[in-house]
Amino acid sequence: MALLAVAGLVATVWWVWPRLSSRTWKAVLGRVGVLLANQLLILLALALVINNYGLFIGSWSDLFGTDENTGGSIITQGGEIDTTTGQGSKGVQVINTSPVGLLAKGHSGGKLQEVVVSGATSKLSSSGFVYLPPQYFEKKWQNKRFPVIVALTGYPGDARNLITRMELPTRLAQAIDNHEIRPTVMVLMRPTVAPPRDTECMDVPNGPQVETYFTKDLRESLSSAYRVGTKRENWGILGGSTGGYCALKMSMRHPEAFAAAVSLSGYYKAPIDPTTGDLFGGDHKLQDENDLMWRLAHLPHPPITVLVTSSKKGEANYKSTMAFLGAVKPPMQASSLILPSGGHNFNTWNRELPQALPWLGQQLQAPTDEAATPTSADATPAS
């Protein structure tokens, strides 16, 4: 597209413009058309460059909402469960596995699996990645279960952003290697489970049941596929922007699913715009319940621990973040990470992660149960 834009400019200056130099109405319309065509080519090239940087849209089918992976039945790979790789268990299809890379002193960084996770209750499926620390494959850990961090992108997002822009698997591997976090499994996904719609991670009336997918189905599918904990104290959730709102909201609404959450530049009330459509079906009570400030003012505070981030300059959520912090009461606990300045972007979040990620890992408890083979019966359903 960039080459087309350059070629269009060259062709206009060298060949087209001299032929449209007269003052006839046809020549004038021709010049207008040529200018518009060149501007369109330049705008398309810039849009693709921006998308390539942010990975907002992953494919043409993603852009036009024609992805086949918006629902359907449980995907099963193989018969018996392979407790080393996680392949072959109900609800999880492993596409491929790759090493994370060597850390300092030549230590292994663990493995990263590209997966599709399906939900029995929501009937939704979504692609993502599962990071497995090196200890997951060591003999002395073969009967151990691991805590889990769910990491979410913003909207529309792409789970690869969490790998390429935020380097979460590498960061987690280094934190584990430095003994800042106990060995932990990480699930990297985007909140857009029903693309292209922005559901704000909620169960839309007569629509996608995204909240159920993340708070119930994801936990059950992962617990049946990998040696991970099944109790709330073993699960935490982290996200940026829309993912940050989702992390806060789902932990507040479902403390039985997540004990701790980190919101990087998140907001506190679901927007209503063309990307979301009607999220609440005219139900004002449901709309209130998804407003986090309303929840703090009118409902009992859940027994969870959260970390919220913002910047005094450059972030639109600074005032609302301070209001949120001021409204939190026990048993809920809130911490904050406020930068002097920083925009709503990956650069800001990468400055916050060195503190935010270890903080989240330290809030989670190591599973006390031991099981060599994960089974669906180990999962604790979220109500």
Order of alpha helices (4+ residues) and beta strands (2+ residues): alpha-alpha-alpha-beta-beta-beta-beta-alpha-alpha-beta-alpha-beta-alpha-beta-alpha-alpha-beta-alpha-beta-alpha
